[in-house]
Amino acid sequence: MEEALTEKSITVSPTSAKLEQDAVDVLKHEHTPPSEEMKSLDISKGDSKLEKDDGKDDTGENIDNNSVLECKCQGDKIGDGIGHGDLSKMDGSRDMESKNQGGKLNDDIQQFDLGQGKNLESKPEEGTELTMGDNLAKEESDPVFDGIEIPGMEANRSTSFRSLGADSESEGSVWPEKAMALRKFVKEKGVVAVTSFIRALSGKRDEFGPFPADEDKEALDSARDKEATETSQKPLDRSAWNPLKYIMSYRDVDADNKTEQGVGVIEEPSEPIVMKGRIILYTRLGCQNCKEVRLFLYNKRLRYVEINIDVYPSRKLELEKFTGSCAVPKVFFNEIVIGGLSELKGLDESGKLEEKIDYLITEAPAFEAPLPPLSGEDDVSSSGSIDELALIVRKMQESIVVKDRFYKMRRFSNCFLGSEAIDFLSEDQYLEREEAIEFGRKLASKLFFRHVLDENLFEDGNHLYCFLDDDPIVSSQCYNIPRGIIEAKPKPIIEIASRLRFLSYAIFEAYTSEDGKHVDYRTIHGSEEFARYLRIIQELQRIEFQDISREEKLAFFINLYNMMAIHAILILGHPGGALERRRLFGDFKYVIGGCTYSLSAIHNGILRANQRPPYNLMKPFSANDKRSKAALPYPEPLIHFALVSGTRSGPALRCYSPANIDEELMDSARNFLRGGGFTIDLDAKVAYVSAILKWYSVDFGKNEVEVLKHASNYLEPANSEALLELLASGQLKIFKRECEHMQKKEHARLIRLGIGDTTQPIPDIITSAMAEHAYALSTIQGYKGYGAEQGNMDLRKAIAETFYKDMGVKGHEIFVSDGAQSDISRLQMLLGSHVTVAIQDPSFPQLEQLVDFARVNGSIIVYDSAYAAYVTDESPRSIFEIPGAKEVAIEISSFSKFAGFTGVRLGWSVVPEELLYSNGFPVIKDYNRIICTCFNGASNVAQAGGLACLSEDGYKAVKNVVNYYKENAKILVEAFASLGLKVYGGKNAPYIWVHFPGLSSWDVFNEILEKTDIVTVPGRGFGPGGEGYIRYE
């Protein structure tokens, strides 16, 4: 065979794509280093869970210690920003009825925040850069990690993660208590060890050093452990081309500048007064005097119990009985009526207040003194009719066998057989079997149980079903189902949403600062209002909410998200790193309407219309996920200014109502952006923006200019007008924070227009297909090992149908590879080292002449069609459009240039059956042998992306990207033509050639680089024919 090969010469006809291989690399934008700054996620500056002993937050940034004060007194936390003590809130006379009931934190912890008045202003918004163009999608070190549930988990969540060889009936409930405790201890300490190791690797030694022996830290750990135990029953540029080149974002305010910025030094108040007596404060919603009384008592170091007569309406009669009026605020010292704000100030000015305080110190409250709110008092969550179906299901759970079972080669936890359920229903309800099946379907439709794979609603036979509260994810990660399915009939979602909205308003008013930026977590934790919230969320287990209006859905899920975030921080503590953030946003869940929702699922799945979270490949809900039906029809960008996830620089807490949701969201956007989220330095022409506008830029506009224009709608009119003028004139400098120091350096910032790398992101439809395929590899059904070396036959057929239709190319003649460059190497191996190779100058020949030449001279043409998708005129896209080419040509191509797969690596070669050696042996057989011997096949994930590219919607998407690059080329052609230069190309490829007659291409290259900081490609690099030309991409 080698003799046959040496008789032939090989003519290679590369396009400009091949000729560029030895030239200078190019990028449209120079990527700057990813941000190394990690924001902490914190609603309250003063939550003890968030503090570090070294005065730094989890990213090493300085914490404003002037606004976070620790008080080492015994027992409580004075109110954050509103002078609100928690002695009364932690009164032992009350019991909480849900997971957090009785969850009184360790009395050794005392921490509070001040967030009201001149001295209590929050820091300026800690914004980050709005990265332009492609960089928006490539910053991977940003501080947000939206933990995301893996699509399909809802459909497969009943799968047991235990060993297949374990005996389900012999383990679990019969484990000794000590063994279970040891197992839990090892698991929790393992997480700490892994986190410590990762942080050590990252070099962040200051963040995670030896554990301090500080008693406050120990108390905090003790309190958190205690809380988790009591509240859970589960295991736990200089360029003229683009003036909008950078964006500068807020840097943290240096401690030395705090005073200049109005953040005064706040002295730590003394310990609360220890007393035998009790202070009762009667308030109501929206009362300004009530806020002032709270602050007065706080400043006097007096702890109190608050009774809001709007929340506890039955207490109006009590107040009227004691005082003869329902006017608030009213303060009681034991059984003695003190009065309101004016009376308190009068006593203080006269000096008699000290006598009253002495009385409280020594005297316990009398029998007739007002009592703190009782558990369940005036709470309609505790009322309602019993659901008879729930009683039947409870009895059914006790009667049929629930255990781990095998089904379709998989093991599922805590499930039962459909036939056994029918047997029970027939006997218990005196039903015929067909009637029992219909009754079972009724129970399933009411969300009491579901098929483990969602294959049907309910059927007789060996189908496996799982009770809602027996679902592994529900039982281990959901915090609104502490004692199983509630037995009350589900109430309408509108009613529950109304009660949730009212209660959230009361909690935010009583336990957050006036600006909504600081939260008194400790006092919330011990309050009866929070206990009531825990009872309300249990009612969400089996509600129906898919058909409610957009306004109702928006208000409900925003309010629920904000309360759920507080709940999550109370249970899990404040996240200290990526692992903790993932757990907070992805693993803390509620059961809502029979499905589980994490904070990320609510945010990105429902409120953002099932959009991918920042820096995640997959959407929250897959196509067959029942939860996708609950998603809003389109993203709501303003929700980002309403959701509070524990960030100190995030939006303020407030309640939202369906009737005014749009106005309230716009008001929140104005308050956030005008309050530091977006500022402009008109002298320096610099914009400082919040990280929210970067992370979720896709929700605000298609590019950076649209994002800024969107934000301008909510700025002060003068600032908005100035911003729009700067955008229109191209004078606005947009700086990246992490590269700000580079602006002071003398070296230039380069614009690369050399070798063509793609810069636009791969369309979502393609990356989603790859992500789903990658995830399928983690399942038994979806896992695949080695594939065919020649490539997935479906992809090969799709390539033939898309690119070679009516050319006679068959699927088996196409060999899928890891890129055209690799195929060139394999062709060299195939043809050997004794062939003559002809490489022509950079110009396209007449292909008909080339084919005729090869047929006459017995040559093989290797034709590169990487830019076929860019051809828009009558020029051939494939050499096989030329008659007779299949007898003399091999075509190589790639997904890189038209689909952006430069980093994914996927290409193909076409070796026709008609191509024969001089001895008549088919070349395809030899090439097949080379492929099978030296190559194990292209990545299955990349091939899944290739298939998606060739789908109808996928091909439309990649054509849009191709048109984008062609438009760029058109702009360059017009620019150089306007200068009187001769320009070639830019029509059927994203490259242009500019002629500089009489000049050396290298001299022109150097002059352009020195004067304009633009990198190009000298034509001489392509051979003598390129001399005097410069190529731009």
N, C-alpha and C positions, 0 to 999 in steps of 0.2 A: 504493500500500500504506500509506503514511503516513496518508492520509485514513482508511483503515480502522482504523488504530491509534488515532487520536484519538477515534474514536467510542466507544471502550471505556474503562472504568476498570479499574484493577488492584487487587485486594485481596490484601495480603500477610498471611499468618497465621504469624508467626514463633513458634517455641517459645522457651523460656527461653534456649536457646543463642544465638539471634539477638539477644535483648534484652540480652545481657550484653556486647555488643561495646564499648560506651562506658564500661564499668565498670572497676573496679580489677583489675589482673592478680593472679593467685593462684598460689601454689606450696604444695604440702603442707609441704615442708621448705625452709628457706632453704639454698641450696647455698653452701658455703664455697669459697674459692679452692682450686684444685687444688694439690696439694703440689708444691713446686719442688725438693724435695730428691731427689737421685738417689743411691741406694746403689751403691757399687761391688760388683762380684761377685768375691769373693776367698776362697779356702780358706785361703790362707796369708797372714798379715800381713806376712811377710817376703819374699815372692817378689819378686825384682828386677824382674819384668815389671810389677808393680803399683804401683811407687813413682813419685812425682813429685819433682822436685828441690826444689820449694817446700814440701815436707812436707805436701801435701794430696793427697787422693784425687781421683778423677775428678769428684766433685760439689762440690769445694771444701771438703769437711769436713776437719777436722784429723785427721791420722793419728796414732795413738799411736806416736810415734817412739821412745818408751822400749821398746817391744816389737818394734821393727823396726830392726835395727842393720846397717849396712853395714860390711863389712871389706874394705879395699882391698888385702889381700894377694893374691899371685898364685896363682890356680889353683883354688880350691875354695870350697865353702860349708860352714861348720860346721853340724851338725845343728840343725834347728828344734825347740827345746824338749827335745831329748833328748841334746844334746851329741854329735851324730852327724856326724862329718866325712866328706868325700867323696873324700879323696885315694885311698883304696883302692878306692872305688866307681868311680873314674874311671881305674883302673889300665889302662895301655895294653895289657896282655897279653890283654885280652878284647875280642872283637868281637861286636857285636850283629847278629842275622841278619835283622832286619826294617827297617821304615822308619827307626826311630830307632837302628839299629845304627851304632856308630861315631860317634854324635852327641854328641861331647864338646863341651860348651859352651866359649865363649871363656874362656881362663884369666884374663882381666882382670876377670872378674866374680866378686865374692865377697860373698855376702850370706847372712845366716842369721837365724833367729828363735829366741827362747827361749820355750818354752811350758810349762815344768814347774816345779813347786814354788811357794812362796809368792809369789815375785816374778814368776811367769810366768802369773798368772791372766789370762784373757781379759777384755775389756771387758764391761760389762753389755750384755745383748741390745739391739741397736738396733732396737726395734720401731717400728712406725708405727701410725697410727690404724686403728681398725675403724670405718669410716664406716657410719652407719646408713641404713637404707631405701634410697632410690633412689641416694643418693650413692655407694653401694658400686660401682655400675656406671659412674659418671661421672667418677671420678678418672682422668685420662689422663696425669698427669705422674709417676705412680709409677715407681719405679726398676726394675721388672721388665719385661723384654721377652722373652717366650718366642718366639723366632723360630719361625715355623710354616711347614711346607711347604704349598704350595697344593694343596688337594684335587684329585685327578685327575692330579697330576704323575707319580705312579707309572705311570698308564696312558698317559701321553704323553711320558714322559721321553726317549724316543729321538729326539724331534723336534730337528732341527738348528736352531741359532740363527744360522747363517750366512746370508748373502745368498742369495736364490734364484738369483741370476745367477752365483754362483761355481761354478767347475768343481772338483768335489770331487777329481777325479783329478789335477788339476794343482797342488793346494795341499796343505798339511799336511806330509807327510813330506819334501817337496822344499824346504820353506822353508829358507833359509840359517840357520845357527845364530845368527848375529849379529842377523838380523831377528827371530827368535823371542825372543832375549834382550831386544832393544829393546822388543818388544811387551809382554813381561812386566814390564819396568821401568816403562813408561808406565802400565800397568794398576795396578801397586802404588802408584806415586806419585800417580795420579789419585784413589785411595781416600783417601790422606792429605790431598790438597788439598780434596776435597769435605768431609771431616770437619772440617778446619780452618775452612772457610767456614761450615759450619752452626754450629759453636761460636761463631764470631765474631758471627754473626747473633743467637745467643741471649744474647750479652753476657757469656759466660763466658770473659773474656780471661785470667783467671788460670790457667784450666785448660789453655789451649793457646796459649802465647805463642811467642816465637821458640825454635827448638830450641837447647837448651843445648849448650855446647861441652864440658861436663863429660865427662871421659874414661870415667867409669863408665857414663854414658848411652850414649856411643858404643859402649862395649864391649857393653852390653846389646843395642843394635840389631844390632851385628855378630854377636853370639851367636845372636840370634833368626833373622837371615837365614841364618846358617850352619846352624842347626838345621833350619829349614824346607827348606833345600836338601838336607841329608843325609837327612832322614827322609821325604821325599815325592818320588814320581816324577810328581806331578801338577802342573798349573798351579794354579798356585794361585788444751640450750634453756632458759629461764625459764618454761616452759609447764607448766600442770597436766595438759595433754593427753598429753604424752609425756615422762616423767621420764628415760627412757633416750635422751638426746639427743646426747651427744657421747662420744667416746672419746679419751682422751689416750694418746699413745704415747711411748716413750722418746725423749728428745732426746739428742743425742750428749753424752757427758760432756766437759765443758770441761777443757782441759789443766790448769787450775789446781786442779781437784778430783781429779785422778788419784790423788794421794798419799792423800787422804782416803778414797778408795774402794779402797785396797789395792793399787793398781797402782804398785809402787815404781819408782824410777829404776834402770835396769840399765846399768851401765857397759859400754862396748864392750870385749870381750876383745881380747887381742893377736892378732897373726897366727899361723896354725899354724906349727909348727916345720918347716922344710925339712930333709929328711933323705934319705939314700940308701937306708936300710933300709926294712923293711916290717913293719907290725903286722897280725897276723891275729887276729881275735876269733871264737871258736866260740861259737855261741848256739843256743837252741832256742825254740820258741814258748811264750808264757806264762810265761817265766822272769823273775821280778822282779830277781834279782841281775844278769841280763844287761842290764836297763835301767839299773841303777845303774853298771855298768861302762861302758856307753856314755857316760853323763853324766860319769863320772870322766875318761875319756880326752878328752872334749870340753873339760872345764875345764883339763886339762893341755895343751891345744892339740896333741893327738896325733891324726893321721889314721890310719884303719885300714880294713881290708877285713873285712867280716863274712861268716862262713860259717854259715848256719843249718842244723843237721844234720837238721832236719825237712824242709827244702826240698831239701837235698842229702844224702840218706840214705847214699850211698856214702862220705861223708866221716866217718861214724862209725868205720869201720875205721881210717881214717887217724888220727883223734884218739886212738883206743885204742892204736894202734901207737906214737904219740909219747908218750902220757902214761900208758898202762896203764889208762885209764878213759874212759868216755864222758861223765863229769860236765862240765857247763858252768856258768858261763862259763869259758873258757880263753883266755888271752892269750899270743901268741907274739911275741917281738921277734926278727925274722928266724927262725933255727932254734932259738932259746933259748925254753924253756917258762918263762913268768913265773908263771902260775897264774891264780887267780880274783880276786874282789873283795878278799878278806882279804889275799892276798899283795900285791896292788897297794898297798893302804893301808899294809901293813907296810913295804914298800920306801920308800914316801913318807915315813912317819914316821921311818924310820932315816936318811933322806938318801941311800940307795943308788939311788933311782929316777933321780936326775940322771945317775949313771954309766951306767945302762942307756940313757938317752936320748942321751947323748953317743955311745955305741956305735952307736945307730941313725943318728945324724947322719953318721957317717963311714964306716960299713960297709954295703955292699950285701948283700942276702940271699944266703946260700949255696945251692948246688944242692939240698941236702936240706931247705931251708925249705919250709913249706907254701905251696902256690900258691893264688891267688885262684880263685874259681869259673870254670870254663871255659864257653864258649858252648855251650848245649844240654845241659849236664851234668845228668843225671838228669831230663831233660825228656821225658815221654811224648808231648808235642806233636810231637816230631821223629820219632816212631815210628808204626807202623801200616801196614796193607797198602795197596798201590797200587790205585786205582780204575781198572779197565780201561776203563770208560766215559770217564773223564777223559782217558786217553791217546788214545782215538778222537776225542774232541772237540778235543784239541790238534792232532792230525793234520788234522782237518777244518778247523780255523781256518787252517791253513797251505795247504790245498789249494783251498778255494773262494774266490770273490771277495767280499770284504767292503768295501763302499763306501757312499757316500751315494746314496740313491735316492728317487724320487718315488713316492708312493702315496696315492691319493684326494686329490689336489691338495695334498699336503703333502710336505715333504722330511724324510727321516729319515737320521740319521747311522749309519755303521758297521753296515750291515745286509746280509743275504744273502737270496737267493730260496729258497723251499722246494723248488723243482724242482732247483736246483743241489745242495742238500743231499741230496736223494734220489739224484741221479746219483752223488754221492760215496759214499754209504752202499751203494748197489747194487754199485758196483765194488770198494770197499774191503772190504766184509763178505760179498761174494758172495751178495747177497740179491736176490730178485725185488722188483719195484717196490712191491707191496703190503706185502711183508715189511719193506722199507726204510722205508715210511711208519710202520708200527708201531714199528720201532726208533727212528725219529726222535721219535715221541711218547713213547717211554720216556726218551730223552735230555731232552726238554723237561720231563717230569714230574720229572726229577731236577734241574731248575733250571739246566741248562747254558745254555739260551737260552729266549727267549720271543717271542711275536708282538708286534710293535711297538705294536699297539693292543689286545692281549689278546682278539682276535676268536676265536681258536681255540687249541688246544694245539699241533697241528702238522698241516699238510696239504701236499699236492703242489700245484704251480702257482706263480703269481706272488705268493704271500703273502710278506710281509717278516718276517724274524726277526732278532733281535739277540742275540749272545752276551752272557752276564752281564758279563764283564769289558770288553766293548766298549760297554756302555751309557754314554751321555754323563755321566749323573749319577754312576754308579759310578766311572767313570774319572777324574772331576774332583773329587768331593767325599767319596768313601769311603776311609777310611784303614786298612781291614783287608784290602785286596786289592792289595798292592803289586806282585806279580809275576804277576797273573792268577789264574785259578782254580787252587786247590791240587789236586794229583793224588792225595792220600790219600783213602781212603774216609771219608765223613762218619761221625763218631762219635755215639753217642746224646747227646741234649741233657743228660740227667741226669749223664752222666760229665763233659761239658765244664763244666757248671755247678758240679760238685763241685770240679774242679781250679781253676776261676776263684775260687771261694769261698776255698779254701785259700791260693791265691797272694795274693789281696787281703788276707787276714788277716796274712800274713807281711809284705807291703809296708807296711800301716798300722802294724804294730807296730814295724818297723825305721825307718821314714822319716816318721812323724808324731809329734806331741807326745802325752803321755800322755792329755790330755783330748780328743784327736782334733780339735782346732781349728786346728792349724798343720801345714802340709805342707812338707817339704823337697823342693821340686820338682827342684832341680838334682841332688841325689844320687839321687833316683828315676830321673831321666833316664839316668844313667850306669850303673844297676845291671843285673846279669844277671837279677834277678827281673822287672824291667820288660821286658827283652828277651823273657823267657819269656811274659809277658802278651801281647806283640805277636804271638807265634806262636800262642797260644791263640785269640785273636780271629779269626785267619785261618780257623780251623775252623768259624766260624759262618756261612760263606758259603752253604752249602747244607743246613743242618740243618733238621729239622722239629720245631717246638715248639708248634704250635697246640693239641695234645691233652694237654699236660702239666697237672698239677693246679694249682689256684689258688695253693697254698703254694709249689710249685716255681717257678711263673711269677713270683710276687712277689719271692722271694728272688733268683732269677736276674737279673731286670731291675733291681732296686735295686742289687745289687752291680755289675752291668755299667755302669749309669748313673754310679755314683760313680767307677769307674776310667776310664770314657770321658770324664768331665769333666776328670780330671787329664790324660789324654792330649790332650784338646782344648786345654787351657791350655799344655801343653808345646809343641804345634805352632803354635798361633795367637797365643800370648801372652795376657795378661790383657786382657779387654775394657775399653776406655777410654770407651766411649760407646754410643749406641743402635745404630749401624751395626756396631760390633764385637760387641755382645751378640747381635744378629741372626745374625751370622756364626757365633758360638760355638754358639748353641743351635739354629740352623736349618740351617746349611750344613756343619757337621762331622758326618759320617755314618759308619755301619758298614753293610755288607751282612749281613743276618741272614735266613737262609732264603730267599734270592733276592730280597728286597726291601730297600730302603734305609730306615734309621731314623736320625733326628737325635735329639739330646737331648730336644728338645721333643716329638718323636713318641713317644719312650719314656715320657716323663713324662705328657703330656696324652692321647696316643693309647692307650697300653697300660695304664698304671697308674691313670689317671683315667677309664678306660672311654670314651675318645673324647669328652672334654669340651673345650669351647673354652678356650684359654689366656686369662689376664686381658687384657682390652682387645683381644681379637681377635674378629672376626665369624664366622670359619669354624672348623669342627672340623678336627682334624688329618687324619682319614681320611674321605673321601666314602663314599657308600653303596656304590659299586661298587669301592672300594679293597680289594684282597686283604688288606691289613694289618689291616682292621677285624675280621677273624676272629681275630686274635691279641689283641685288646683284652679286658681283664677285663670280666665282665658288669656290674659296678657299680663306682663310684669307691671307692678306698680312702683315706680322709682321713688316716690316720696316716702314709702314705708321705711326706707333706710334712715330717715330722720325721726322715726318714731320708735324703732326697736332698741331696747336697752339690753345689752348683753354683758354688763359688768365692766365696761370701759369707763375710765375716769374722764376721758375726753369725749365721750359719746353724747347722744341726745339726752334731753331731760325726760324724766318720768312724768307721764300724764295719762289721763283716760281719754278714750275716743268713743264717740257715739255715732251710730249709723246715720242719724238724721243730718249730721254736720261733718261727716268723716272727711270729705274733700277739703273743706275750709280748715278743719283742724290740722290736717296733714300739711297744707300749705303754710299754716301758721307755725307749725313745728319746724318746717324747712327754713322759714325766715328767721326764727329764733336761733336755730342752730348755725346757719351760715353767717348771720349777722353777729352772732355771739362768739366768733372766733373760728368758725369752720371754713370761712373764705374771706381773706383780706387782701387788699391790693396796696402796694407801695407805688403811688403814682410817680414819685420822683425817680425811683430806681426802675420803674416799669416791671415790677416783680409781683407775681401772684402767689399767695400762700394758701394752699387748699387742704382740706381734710382728706384723710386716707379713704374715707367712704367713697369719694368721687373717683378714686383710682380703682379700688377693689371691685366696685360695681359699675364701672364706666359704661359697660354695654347696656345698662338700663337707662342711661342718661343721653346717649348719642352714639353715632357710628364712629366718630373720631374725636380727637381732643378738642377741636374747636366747637363741635356740637355740645360736648360736655360742659365746656365753659359757658357757652351761650345759655344752656339750660339752667346752670347755676345762677346766671345773672338775673333771672326772673325773680329771684328771692332776695337779692341784695338791696341795700338802700338805693333809691333812684339815682343819686349822684354817682355812686360807685358802679352801678349797673351801666349807666351811660358811658362812664370812663372806660370800663372794661370792653364794651362793644366797640368803642372808638379805637382802642389799642389793638383789638383783634382785627378790625377792618384795615388798619394801617400796617399791620404786621410788626408792630414795635414791641409787643409784649414778650418779654424774656421769661421763659419757663424753665426753672432750674430744678434739677434733681437734688434732693438733700444729700444723699451719700456721695455726690460728686461736687459738692459746693466748693470744697477746698481746692479742687482741680482748676477752678476758674482763675485762681491767682497765679497759676503756673504759666510760663512763657511758651511752652510747646503748644503747637497747633492742635486743633480738633479736626480730624480728617473726615472728609466725605468720600465714601468709597463707591466709585462707579466703574469698577473693574470687572473681575470674573463674577458671573451671575449666580449668586445663591438666592433662593427664594426668601422673601421677607414676610409675606402675608400668611396668617395662620391657616392651617388646614380647615376646611369647612366642617362645621359641627356634625353634619350627618355622617361624615367619614370617621371622625375621631370617636363618635359614639359607637359606631359599628366595631371599631377596634377595641374600645373599652369593654363592650359587652362580650366580645369574643375572649378577651383576656380574662374577664371574670368567670366565664364559662369553664375555663381551664381549672378552676377551683372546685368544680362540681363533678360528680361521677358521670352524669349524662354528657356534659360538655367537654370533658377532658379528651385531648388527642395528643398523641406522641408524634413520632416521625410521620411526615406526610410523604406523598410521592415526590421524588427528586425533581421531576419535570414540572411540578406545581399542581395546585388544585385544579381539577378538570373543569369545574364550573367557571373558574377565573379564566382558564385558557379559552374556553368557548366564548366567554363574554368579550375577551380581547378580540377574538376572531370576528365576532358579530359587530363590535363597535368600530374597529379600525380597518378591517379587511373584508367588509361585506361586499359581495359581488366580485371579489378578486380571486376566489377559489382557495383561500387559505383555510385550512381545517384546524380544529382545536389541538389535535395531537402533533401538529407541526410547530406549535408554540411552546417554548420552554421558559417558564417563569424563573426569575433569578433574583439575586440581591442587588441588582443594578447593572447598567450597561457597561460600566468600566470593568466589572468582574467578568462579563461575557467576552470582552475583548481579550482578556487574559486567557480564557478558556479556548478561544478561537486560535490564539497563538500556540497553545498546546496541541490543538487538533491539527493544524496545518504544518507544524514543525518549524524548524529554523532555517530551512534551505529554500524557502520560497522568495520570490521577488515581490516587494511591496511598493506600490506606487501611491504617494500621498500628494495630492494636488494643492495648488495655492488657494488661498481663501476666496473662492468664487464658485458659484453653482454651475456645473456643466449642463449641457443638454442631456438629460437622462436617456433619451432614445438612442443617441449616439454612443453613450457609454455602454448600454446594454448590447447594442450591435457589436461594439468592439469586443466585449467579453465573450460573446457567442462565437465570433470569428477566431479569437485568439485562445480560447479555452481558459479564460480567467474567471475567478470568483470575485464578485463585488461584495464588500461588506458595507452596508448602507446604514447610516445613523439617522433615525427619524425622531429624535427626542423632541423636536419642536414642531411636529406635525400638527398639534392642536392650535398653533399660532398662524397657520396658513389660512388666509381668507380669500385669496384670489383663485385663479384656475390652475395654479401650480400643483403638481402632484404631492400628496401627503405621504404616499408610500411608493417605493420603487416598484412594487408589484402592480401598480397601475399601468406600468409600461409592458406592452406585450412581449412575451418571451423572458421576462425578468425572473420568473420562478425557476428557469433552467440555469441561471448564472448568479443569483444573488442570495445573500443572507442579510436579513434586516434585524438591527438591534434597536431597542427603544426603552423608554423609562417612564415611570410615574413621577420622576423628580420635578421636571420643569412645568408640567401642566397641573399637577396635583399637589405640589409642595412637599414631595416625599424625599427631599434631599437628605434628611436625617432619618427617615423611616427605612429607606433603601429597598426599592422594589422595581424590577425591570423585566424585560423579556427579549427573547430572540426568536426569529422565525426562520426555520430551516425547512424549505419545501422538499417534498418527496421527489420532485422532478430534478433537483440538483444532484448531479452524479459526478463521480471522479471520471478520469479519462478511461478507466477500465470498466466503467459502468456500475461501480459500487455506490449505493446511496450514501451521501454525506450525512444524512439525518441519523443513520444507524451509528456511525462513528461518534457523532456529537452526543447522541443519547448515551453512549458508553462513557464518554468523558464526564457528562453530567452525573451519571449514576455512580461513577468512581470517585470523583473529586468534590462532590457537592451533596449535602444532605437535604437540600431544598430551602426555599425562602421561608421566612418566619410565617407561621400560621396567622398571627395577629396582623402582620403587614398585608398578607393576602386577603384577609377579611376587609381591610381598608381599601384594597384594590377593587374588590367586588363592589363595595359601596360607591367608589368613584364612578363605576360604570353603570350604576343604576340610573334610572331616569332623573331623579332628583339630585343624585350625587354628581352626575355629569353636568347638569345645569349649574350647580354650585362651583365646580372647578372651572367651567367656562367663564364664570364671572370673575374669578381670580385671574385667568389668562387675559381677559379684557382690561383688567386693572393694570397689569404690566404693559400691555400694548399702549394704553393711554399714556403711561409714563414715557414710553419710547417716542410717542407722537409729540409730547411736550418738548423733549430734547431736540427732535428734528426741527421743529418750528423755531426753537431758540437759536440753534446754530445757523439755520437758513436765514434768519433775520439779520445775522451778522455778516452775510454775504459769503459764507463758507459752503463748499460742495459737500452734500450729505447723502449717504447711501444707507439703505436698510431701514429698520424700524417698522417694516410692514408685515412681514411674515415671521418675524422673530423679535424678541425684545432687545435687540442690539442695533446700534447705529455706527457707521464709519464716517469720520470727518476727515476730509482731505486738506492737508497743509502742504501745498506744492513747494518743492525746493527745500523743504526742511527735513531734518532728521526726526524720525518719530520719537527717538529717545530724548532729543533736545526739547521737543514740544512737550513731551511727558514731564520733564523736569521743570519747565517753566510754568506749566499749569499747576503742578504740585506746589511750587514755591510761592506763587502769587495768589492761588485760590484755595489751597489746602484740599484739592480734589485729586483723588487717585484714579487714574485711567489705565488703559492698556496700550502700550506702543505697538503699532502694527508690525514692526520688525519681528516681534516675537512669533508671528505666524508664518514667517518666511520672507524671502526677498520681495515678493509681491505686495507685502504689507507696508513696505517702507514709505514714509510720508503720510501715513494714516494714523489716526488715533481711534480706538474703539471705546465706546461708552455703552454701559448696560443700565 
